[in-house]
Amino acid sequence: MRTLNRRDAMIHLGLGTAGLLWAPNGKAAAPQRGRLALNRLTDLAEELRRVPRNVALQVAARAIRAGADYQTLLGAAFMAGVHDVRPRSVGGKLHCVMMVESAFQLAATASDQQACLAALWSIDDFKNSQQRDHDEGEWVLSKRPDVRFDSEPKARRAFLAAMDAWDAEQADRALVGLLPFHDRDSFFELLWPYAARCYVDLGHKIIFCTQVERVIRRLDWRHAEPALRSLINGLLYLSDSITDSELEAFERSRQLASGLPDGWLNGREDPAASAALLAELRASDSASAQKLVVGAFKAGIGPATVWDGLRLYASELFHRRPTAAARRHGPVHGVTEVNAFAYAWRTSRNDATRRLMILQAAAWLPFMRRDLIRFFGDLEGAGLDALGNEKCTAASIGNIFEQPSPASARILIDRQPEAAPAFLEQMRRHLTERAFQSHQYKYAAAIQEEAALVHPSWASRILAPAITYLPTPRDAQSKVLERSLHALQQAGVV
């Protein structure tokens, strides 16, 4: 096979053109988009765990040549991560697990070629995290305990008692005995409140829980146990840095939840009320933010409008992040946490849990503001509702990422609604070529989803702030892209 330079490989992969992956028989082919090939997934995950980082992409490329699709690659990266990367603390290295669902979401709306590169990025990220974890002391998921209960009530009581006692060992044992009595939906109904009960590690627990739940949706439930054992371990991590106010927020949410009116899901939806809620949230502490949500529902405002107010405030905190934090990952977490809480809210069928999720989402945003200021300095600039009101030149969709300006992006997307899909397409392309941290995948997937959920009049305020954080053509192409193209070339895929 002739040697391909980077430009040739990029063309064959469709980065910048409409090229396709080349199959071993020389005919153009694209990765399949279907059900996860579970018979391949487990074996591939085990091989990825064993091989050195400089070999992992070659293993993945050979799997692609043999017919593996991007879903199988991402599923294998996820399964390898839950076995080999410790879930404490809930953050840091664990992002190789927590960003897999984000890669799935972005890949589902990307070109086949971008989906392939996102999967290879995830595999490389797992190997990086595995090595970092090994450097801090070897860890692997412990041997599965052999536990059986003769009834679901007994198993559930044992599990909930261990979770309430923060007893990871007993919770692990009870989990294994409980799972045969449950499917995914019924089990996560038990779990959502525990994912929301504390803000440890900048609130990553709710993110971890939702990311695992969403990947498990793509897997057979019979393959979920290892991921759930890792998740439970992480949810029971309690850092010394947690404050009384963070713990009190959960108890306060449970008390306030009963105060929501009976018809709280049937209120009126009004974008102007979202803006009013945003303005009130700016000066609120955690307790005040929770009371604002209760007050909005009592005033007859509907849940979509309340969620939009929370989405806007999370996006504003990101938009107003200090200059020192411009491309740091810390400020993304308000957005990704609200995204996670809103997903749990949509997924749960338990009214008490749904009340808890929206109240905790409100409670955590002031903690995020506090931590942004503590770590990086005072918030900067005007509020999100003023974005684009200043005099600025509206960009074209062709050059919007060339000279990144949130104000210009907001004006463009508002004036040309068809620009939003093109914005997202460019975002995904630059991400697969130039991403330099897993948070970029997590944040990009969150804003892609949130922009579709928020009222159309606010979508530009969710998307536009991203332009000064996510990769642009001014960033160098990533080393992972270079290694991925080299591995695909060696495997005869390009």
Order of alpha helices (4+ residues) and beta strands (2+ residues): alpha-alpha-alpha-alpha-alpha-alpha-alpha-alpha-alpha-alpha-alpha-alpha-alpha-alpha-alpha-alpha-alpha-alpha-alpha-alpha-alpha-alpha-alpha
